[in-house]
Amino acid sequence: MSDLENFNNIYANLAESAYNGRPMNFPYESLKKKQKEILDSGKSLQFSYSENALNKKGEVQVRGGTNLPNDGVVYLQPDKTVHTEEVRTNLQVPNPNGGYQTDTYVTNTYQKGLLTDEQAGFNAYFVTDTPKLNKETKETYLAVRGSDAFSMDTLNDWVSNDGNFALTNAYIPQAKLANQALISKIKEIKEQAPQAKLNVTGHSLGTIVSAQAVAKLYQEHPKSFDTIGQVVLFDGPDVTQSLKKMGLSDKEIKAAGEKVTYYVNPFDMVSMLNRTAPYEKQFGHVNVIVPVHFSTSFDKMSSHDFGEFQMDAHGKPLSASKSFHPEMLTAGHQLAQLIERSISKIEAVGVTGITTSAILTALSGGVSALVALGMTAAQAKSIYDDFNKDYQGIVSEANKKAKAWNAEHIPDYQNRIRSASGSQKVELRVELLQSVAQDAMIRSEEFTTEVKTELSEALEQVQKEIISGVQAAHNVAHHLDVWEVNGLLSDFTISHFWDTGVEESTKEAAKNYQTEIEEFSATLMKIGQNIEQVDSQGAAGFNSLMNQTKVNWGATK
């Protein structure tokens, strides 16, 4: 799990906080005792995203944000509608005097309210920029939680919602609940804070829930839709076909999408689901980000997580365009097409009734996971090998093209910066820093890989020469016994021709080099995110960031 590098984007902050186990958390179960007591008393709970989030060791985990609305201060409002629902089961038991009687038993309980329905897997959080919703309130937010980790307790996320959407383009249950929450909160806002807007954000499944709920609001309650401010969504699929199935016309879909902005990772399978159409033809305004790493959805540093977003000082995620790292746009479309091909192959071998979410999960699990869907081992191996090869190929090709783009365009930035002015100059300098940082990281990773490869190949060659030499000695020593030949060759071993100490020190040196370059690259990214502040501090500001980067880097290794 990788978190945001900084809190510069209020929507990303809120979307991340909707989950458990993040630097700042909204879920009740993740709150500290005193925080729970505040909410239980009916008061709002204050969070400040302008402050650094610290880990358990007291080290900076996420840097405080800059240029945030209301200086990054928000208030989580208690959901006073939450209550405990009982799940009851009726059982017929024999009556001593004959016949049967029906007894009712409570078999389970769950929390339910306007913003929470544990049985449906729905969780959303209403946040404001004032302690209470009143005439002083300017901005309110609804943060919708995405899918929690797969378990028996979260089947509603993965089957009834993710799977239902992916398999049938349905109007999913959680989206219907979110739509009711929007209607209720907008009514409340109009009565108590008539000047305020309601903004919506979410990640992963939360994007599907949010997009469908907002679009349905536009279709059925256009006057309420006017209260919606911005809808900013992260790492989610396109919902266009589901909106059509929900009865929205092309005109309604376009109009509802005017307030919707997506930020998607070109290497993330969830982000690229249903995105084979041109980006401008998809729902909302789609931005393909330039991620920090060239990783897949299944890597430890997952392309599906928040840590891949590069936020500048104004909270804008670094995004690709036709003139800036266009290879990311291409990679996204290629992954979208690969997902469709893979699903078609699985369906072609007779596997039906399986959700797309289950298929994507199986593809990440390898051959055995695909066999579990109901295909033969040979079919599974063929499909998985093709998928994995093509997926890695997309990422590798994008890496290669990104390096080529940097090599061609970095030299041009200096001239462009000289002739630019104002905000354009700042933007160009940020792009330059980000490109240099990315290029340095790519090359350091390649260098480390090359060192390891060359050492491995050299060791293999030495081992082959030793084996060949021993065999040659046995072949020519006809007049000696085997034990005599072995005695003569006793020193003819790998330890006499290969220094493992030198091998390990070389690997360690390469690793240290990569770490130093990554630290430097991370600092360049932070300078880009805080360029105006660093400008005012000069070299001292750069050195301060570099030292902080080294401390934080060491804490995460």
N, C-alpha and C positions, 0 to 999 in steps of 0.2 A: 504494500500500500504506500503510495507516494502522495504527499499533501502539496498544496499550493506553496510556491516559493515565497510569495508575499500576498498581502490582503488588499491589493490595489483595485480589485474589481468587486464591487459590492454584491453583484449577482452570483459570481463564483463563490464568494465567501458564504453566502446564505445557502446555496445549493450544497456546498461541502458540509456545512454545519448541520444540515438536515439528517446526516448519517451519525451513527454511533462511532466512537473511537477516533474522532478527529481532533485537531488542535482546539477548536471551540465546538461545543455540542448543544443542540436543541433537545434531542430526545430525553424524556424525563428520566429514563433508566441510566443515562450517562451523566446526569447532573450530580453535583456535590450535595451533601445534606443541607447546607444552608440555602443553596439555590432552590432545592425542592421545597423548603419551608416557605420561601418567598412566593413561589407559584401557588402552593397550597393555601396561602393566606388570601389569594385572589389578586395579588399585585403582579406587575410586570417584572421581568428579569432583564437587567441591562447587560449588553455586550458591547465592547469597543474594539472595532477592527483597526483602529489607528495605532493600537498598542501591539507590541510583539507578543506572540504566543510562545510560552516556554515549555520545554519538556520536563520530565520528572527530575532531571539533574539541574534544572534552573538555566539551561542553555536555550538560546533562541531557536525555536523550531520553525516558526513562520514570522517573517518580518512584518511589522505594522504597515498598514496601507497609507497612501498619500492621496490627496485630491478626492477624498471620498465625500459623498453627500452627508451632511450633518456630522462631519468630522469622523465618520465611521461608527457613530453611536446608534445602536438600535435597541429596541425593547421587545423581548419575546412576551407576547400576551398569553395569559392563561386561557385554556379552553374550558370554560365553565359548564359546557354541555357534556363533558366526559363522565361516564358512569359505568358501572359494572352490569353486564348482561349475563344472564344465566342460560346455559344450554340444557334443556330438559328432554328427557327420554321417557316415553310411556311404555310400561311393561305390564303384560297380563299375567297374573299369578293365580294359581288354583285357590278357590274358596273352600274352607273346611266343610261347609254345608252344601257343596256342589256348585258347579259353574265357575266363573272367573271374575276377578276384580282387577281394575286397572290402577296401578300405582305409578306416580310420577317421581322421577329422580333427577337431581341436578348432576349432570355428568361433566360439565365444564363451565368455565366463566371466561369472559373476555371484556376488554375495554372498548367502549363505543361512544362516539360523540360526533360533532360536526366535522372535526379535523382528524379524528382517529377512529379507525375501525379495524381492530386487530384481526377479526375473522376474515375481513376482505384484504388485509395486508396494506391498508391505506393509512399513510401518515403525512400530515402537512402542518406547517407552523406559520402562524400569523404574527408578523413583526411590524412595528411602527417606529417612526422617528421621534415620538414623544412618549413619555411614561404612560399616558392614557390617551385613548382616541378622543380628540376634541378639535375645536376650531383652529388650534395651532398646528395640527398635524398636516404635513405636506406630502409625505411619501409613506405608503404602507406596502408590505410585501407578503406574498404567499409562497413559501418555500416547500416544494413537494419532494418527499424522499423517494429515491429510486429503489432498486432491488437490493434487499439484504442478501448476505451470503446464503447459498442454497442449503436448506435443511427441511425437515418435516414441518417445522413451524412456519416456514416461509413459502409453502407450496402455492399460496394464493398469488404471490408475486410472480413466480416462475411459470405456473400453469394457467391459472385463470386470467392473468393479465399479460405478461410477456408473451407466453405461448399463444394465447387466444388472439392477440394482435398479430403476431408473426405468421400464424397459420391461416387466419381467416380475415385479417384486416378489420376486426370487429371493434365496435365502440366498447371499450373494456370497462369492467365494473368499477375500477378505481377512478377512471375518468368521470363516470357518472356521479360518483361521490364528490369529486373535486369540483364538478360543475355546480352541484348544490351548495358547496362551500363558497364558491365565487358569488353566487346569487345572494346568499345570506350575508356575506361580508360586505358586498357592495351596498346592500340595503342599509347596513349598519353605518358604513362610511358616509353615505348620503345624508343620514340623519344626524350624525355626530361630528363629521369632519368633511363638510361639503366641498372644500377646496382640494382635498387629498386625492391622489391617484392610487390604484391598486396595481402593483407590479407583480409578475409571476416568474419564478425560476425553478429549475429542476435539472437533474442529471440522470442519464440512462433511462430506466423505466419512467422516471419522473418527467422526462420530456414528452413521452407519449401521453401520459396522464394530463399534463399541463396543456399540450397542444390541442388534444381532443376537447378538453373541457372549455378552453377559451373559444375554439371555433364554434362549438355548440352554443355558447353564450351569445356569440355574434348572430347566429342564425335565429335563435329563439327570443333573445332579449337585447335587441340592438341599442336601446337606450342605456341599459346597464353596461354594455360594452364600452360606452364612451368613458366610463370611469377607469377602464384598464389603461395603464401607462405603457410600460415595456414588458415584453415576455422574452426573457433571455435564457436559452437552453443549451446544455452542454452534453456532448457525446451521445446523441440520440439519433434514431433512424428517421427517414422521411415518412410522414403520415398521410400523404396525399390520397392514396387509394382508400385508406380507412375513412377519410373525411367524405369521399364520394359515396362510400357505402353507407355512411351515416345520413345521407340525403342532402349534403351541401352541393350547391352548383359550383361550377368553375369560378364564376364571378364572386360568390360568397367565400370560397377558399382563398382567392387572391386578396380580397378585402380584409379578411381575418388575419391573413399572413403579413399584412403591412406592419403590424405591431410585434411580429415575432422575429427573433434573431437567433440563429443556431451557430455554435462553434463546435466543429467536429474534427476528429483526428483522422487523417488519411490512412493510418495503419491500424485503426480500431475497427473490429468487425461489427460491433453494435452501431457505431457512428455511420458505417457505410451500408447498413442494411436498407434495401429499397432505394438506393441512390444511384441507379444506372442512368437515369434521365439527366440532362444538363442541369447543373446546380441552379440556374436561374428559373428553371421550370418546376423546381421543388417547392414545398410549402415554406413560407417565410423567407428571410434573407439568410442564405447559407454561407458561412465563412469556414474555409478549410484552414486549420491552423498549421503553423510551422512548429512541430513539436520539439521538445528538448532532445529526446533520444529517438533513434531508429529502432523501435521495439514493437513487438506484436501485442495483441490483447492478452496473450498467455505468458509473456515474460514477467520476471519478478518486478521490473520497472514497467508496469503495464501501460500500454497506449490508451487504455480506457480510464485511467485515473487522472486526478486533478494536477498532479505534479508535472504533467507534460505541457501545461499551458504556460507560455511566456508572457507575462503581463508587464506592460510599460508603466511609467509613472502616472499615466492618466487612466489606467485600468483597461487598456485596450489589448486584447490578446493578439500576439503576432500572427498575422494571417497571410496566406499565399494569394497571389494574383497572377494575371497573365504576364506581369512585368517583374514580379518578385517571387522567386522560387516556384515557378509554374509546375515543376515536377511533382509537387505535392497534390495539385489538382488532378494530375494524371494518375498518380498512385491511388487516390481515393476512388476514382472511377474504375480502375483496374480491380481493386479489392471488391467493390460492389458487384462487378461482373463475375468475379471468382466465386463469391458467395452464391450467386444465382446458379452458376454452373454446377457447383458442388451439391446444392440442394436438388437440382434436377437429376444428377447422377444417382443420388440416394433414392429418389422416388422411382427412377427407372429400373432399379433392381428389385422393386416390389415392396419397399418400405413405405407404408402409408400411415396416416393418422398420427404422425410424430410432429411435434411442434418444432418450429425453426430454432427456438432457443435450445431445445434438446439436441438438435442436430449440430448446432454450433458448439455446444458443450462437448458433444461426442467427438467432433473433429479435433478439439483441443486435447482430448483424452487418448487419442491414438487408435490403433487397430482394434484393440479389445473393446473399447467403448463403442466403436461403430458396429462391431459384431453383436453387441448387446441390443442394438436397435432391431436386429432380425435379419442381417445379411450374412453371407458366408465369409470365412476368413480371407479367401482370395479376393472377393469383391471389396471387402473392407480395406485390405492392404492397397489395392489399386487406387481406390478413391482417396485414401488418406495420403498415400505417397504423392499423388498428383496435386492434391490440395496443399500439402506442406511445402512441396517444391515450388509451386507457383506463389504461395504466400511469402515465403522467404525471398523468392526472386523479385517480387514487387518491392519489398523493403530494400533489398540489396541494390536494385536498379535506381531507386529513388536516392539512396545514399550516394551512389556514383554520380548521378546527375546533379545532386546538391553540391557536391564538391566541385564539379565542373562549372556550375553556375557561380559559385563563390570565386573561383579562380578567374573567371571572366569579368565579373562585375565589381569585386572589391576595389581594384585599382581605379575604377571610374568614380567611386564615391567621393574621393577627395576633391576632384574638380567640380562635381555637382554641389558639394557642400559649400565650396568657395563662392559659387554664384547664387546660392539660395539665400533666403532670409526668413526671419520669423519662425512660424510653426513648421514650415517646410524644412528649414535647416535642422531644427530639432529632430524631426521625423527621420530625415536622412542619416543623421548621426546615430540615432537609435538603430536603424536598419544596418548600418555599417558595423556597429558593435556586436549586434546579434549575429551577423554573417561571419565576422571574424571569430567569434566565440564558437559558433557551430563548426566552422572549418577546422579550428584547432582541435576540437573534440573528435571529429571524424578522423583526422590525421593521427592523433595520438593513439586512438583505438586501433587503427590500421598498423601503426608501428609496433605496438605491443603484440598484436596477432602475428605479424611477420617475424618478430624475434622468436616467439614460441615455435612457430612453424619451422624456421630455419634450424633452431636447436634440435627439434624433434627429428628433422630430416638428416641432420649431421650425425646424430646419435645412431639412427637406424643404419646409415651408411657405414659407420665404424663397426657396428655389430656384424654387418654383412661381410666386411673385410676380414674380421677376426675369424668368423666361421669358415670363410673361403681359405684363409691361411692355414687353419688347423686341418682342414680336409686335404689341402695340398701336401702338408707335411706327412700325413698318414699315407698318402698315395706314393710318395717317393722313398719313404723310410722302410724299404723291403727287408733289410737285414737286421732290423731292430724289433724287439718285442713291443707290444702295445703299451705296456707300462713304462717302457723306456722312452717312447715317443711322448707319452703324456707328461713324463717328468721333464723332458726338454721344453715342453710347451706350457709348463705350469704358470709361468709369468705372462703367457700370451692371453691375458684376460682383459675385459672391458675396463676394470679399475686402473690398469696400467696405461690405457690409451685415452681414457675419458675422465676428466676431473668433474665430479658431480658438484663439488663446492663452487667451481667457476660457473657451472650451469645454473645453479640456484641463485648465485649472486647476480648473474646476467638477467635472469627473469625478474629478480627483485628490483634491479636497477630500471628495467623497462616499466615495471609496475609503478615505481616511484615517479618516473618521468610522466606516465599517463596521469597519475594523481595530481602532480604539479600543474600540468596543462589543464586538467579539468577544474582545478581550483581557480586558475587564471581565467578560464572561460566563464566560470560561474560569476566571478567578479565583474567581468565585462558585461554580463547580462544584468547584474544588479545596477551597474552604472547606467546602463540604458534605461532601466526602470526608474532611476532617480537622477537623471542626467542634470537637471537644473540645480539640484542640491549639491551634487558632486562638483559641478562647474564653479559654484561659489566657494567651495572649500579647497579646490585645487588638488595638489599632490597629497595633502594631508587626508582629504576625503577618500582618495583612491586607496591609500595605504591602510586607512581604517577599515574600509570594506574588505580589503585583501586579508587582513588579520582576522576579521570576523568570519570570513569564508573558511579560512584554515581551521579555526576552532570548530565551526559547525560541521565541516567536512569530516574532521576526525571523529566527531560524535556519532556520525551516521555510518562509519565504516565498520 
